[in-house]
Amino acid sequence: MMIFQKHSLCLAIIFFVGCDNSRHIQYYRTPKKDFGINQAQSSEENQQQVISNLTWDLPKGWIPSKGHSMRLASFDVPFSKGVGDLSIVSLSGISGGLLANVNRWRGQINLDPISENQILEISEAGESKMGAFRIFKMVNNLNKEKAIIAAVLPTGNKTFFIKLTVSQQGLVELESVFEKFCSSIGS
């Protein structure tokens, strides 16, 4: 009984101390969080996106979509027989290195790992507004429904990874648009 009385007394004190005699409604303003997402349209055909101080020309038909927390941006990329998933991710430094990242992507479509020399042989060079990048096309001929084309753009203290997961048909249709998109990336 004594414990009940002590708890009741404590609750009563908290209740009376927490109440204000003022009958006025109080309003509070808090600043909106800025997640670094700003959009500006450059034309009907192309949108220029600005995310985390990164810019690019958005190809016609690409639709911003929800990704997960690691992605700077995500897009649904339509083609004649479906929709691909494009992600832009930024990681500090070299982020595990080229070999580890390319082999991780290869594993996602059930391809065996390859050596660093083989990776450099199969990649193509590209140039963006931020510098040079490498493009990697990964196709598993045993599974025509899943292929990956990815670009790796190192910028010194950060590395940007642009990856499009799509079918083999989608890769054929979207390859040049993907390369043009990667070339438009700047800061």
N, C-alpha and C positions, 0 to 999 in steps of 0.2 A: 504494500500500500504506500509505503514511504517513497519508493522509486516512482510510482505513478504520480504522486504529488509533485516530486521534483521535476519530472518530465513535463507535467502540465504547467508548472510555474515557468519553466524555461520557454516553452512554446508561447505562453501568454506574453512574456517579456519581449520575445522576438516579434510577435504580432504587433504589439503596441509601439515598439521602437521603429518598426518598418513602415508603419502607416504615417501618412502626412495629413495634417489638418486642412491643407489647401484643397479647395474644390475646383481648382483650375486644371484643365487638361494640359498635360505637358507633351511637347513635341521634341523629338531629337532628330538631328540630321547626321547621317553618316556618309562619308564619301563613297561613291561607287567604285568597285574594284575595276581596274583597267587590266584586262588580260592581254593587252597588246594586239588586239584585233581591230583593224581599221580597213574599210573597203572603199575603193574609188573606182568608178567605171570610166574606162578610157574610150570605149565605143560599144556599139551594140554587139559586135562580133567578139571583142576581147575585153575581159575585165582585168584590171591590174589589181592584184591582191597585195596587201601590206600586212605581214604578220611577223611580230618580233623583229622588226627592222629588216625583214627579208621581203623582197618584192619579186613578182613574176607576172607574166602575161598569161591569163587563164584562157585556154583554148575554148572555142565555142562548144557548148554542149556539156562541158564538165560541170558537175554539180557538187558544191561543197557538202560534205557529209560529216557525221560524227565519228570520230575515231576514239582511241583511248588516250589516256593522259600523257603518254610519251610523244604523241604526234603533235607537231606544230600545225599541221593541216592534213585533211583527208578529203579525197574527192571520189565520187562515183564517175567512172569514165566509160560512157556508152560506146559500143561498136555494133556492127550489123547483127550479131547473134548473142548479145549479152552486155554485161557491165563489168568493167574491171575495177579494182580497188587500188587507188594511188595514195601513198602516204609520204609525208615529209617529216623526217626526224632529225633533230640536231643533238649531237653528243659532244662532250668535251674531248679535246685532243684527237688522237687517231682512233679512239674507241675500239680497242681490241685488234685493230689492224685490218688491212684489206683481206688477207688470207682467211681470217676467222669469220668475217662478215659474209664474204662471198660463199664460203663453204656452208655457213648456216643457211643462207638462202637456197643453196643447192639441196641441202637436206630437206627443206620445206617442200620440195617437189620430187623427193626421193631420188636424187642424183648423188653419186659418190663424191667425196671430197677430191679436190685436185691440188696440185702444188702451186706455189707462188709463181713459178715460171709459166705454168699453163694458164694461170689467171691472167697474167699480163699478155699472153699470146691471144687469148679469146676476147680481150676487152678492146674497146674503141675509145679514142680520145675525143673530147669535146671541149668547147670553150664557152663559159658563161660570163656575165658581167662581173662576177666575183673571182673568176679565175678558171683554171683548167679542171676538168672532171673526167672520170672514166665511166664508160657505160658497159654493162655486163648483160648479155642475153642468156637466159638459162631455159632450156627446153628439154623435157623428158619425153622422148618419142613413144614411151609406153603409156603415157597419160596425156592425151591431147587437151584435156580440160584445164590444165594448170601449167602456166609458164610465168616466168618473171623477167622483167627488164628493169634494171636498177642503175642508178648513177651515184657515184661517190664523189662529193665535192669537198675536199679539204681546204680550210681557210685559215690555218694557223692554230688558233686556240679552239676552234670548233670544226667538226666534220658534219656535213649535211648528207643525209641518205634519202634519195628519192627512189621509191620502189613502186612499181606497178605490177600487181598480181592479176593475171588475166589468162584466158585460154590461148592456145597456140594461134588460133585464127585471130583473136584479138591482138596478139603481139604483132602479127604481120600487118594488120590494119593500122595499129596505133604507134608503131615504132618511130616513124618520122615526126609525128605530132609530139611524142614523148621527148625526143631529142630537141625539138624546137622549144618546148616548154623548159627543159633543163637549161638551154642556152639563154633563156630570158631571165633567169634567176639573178638577182642583184641585191644590193643592200642600200 
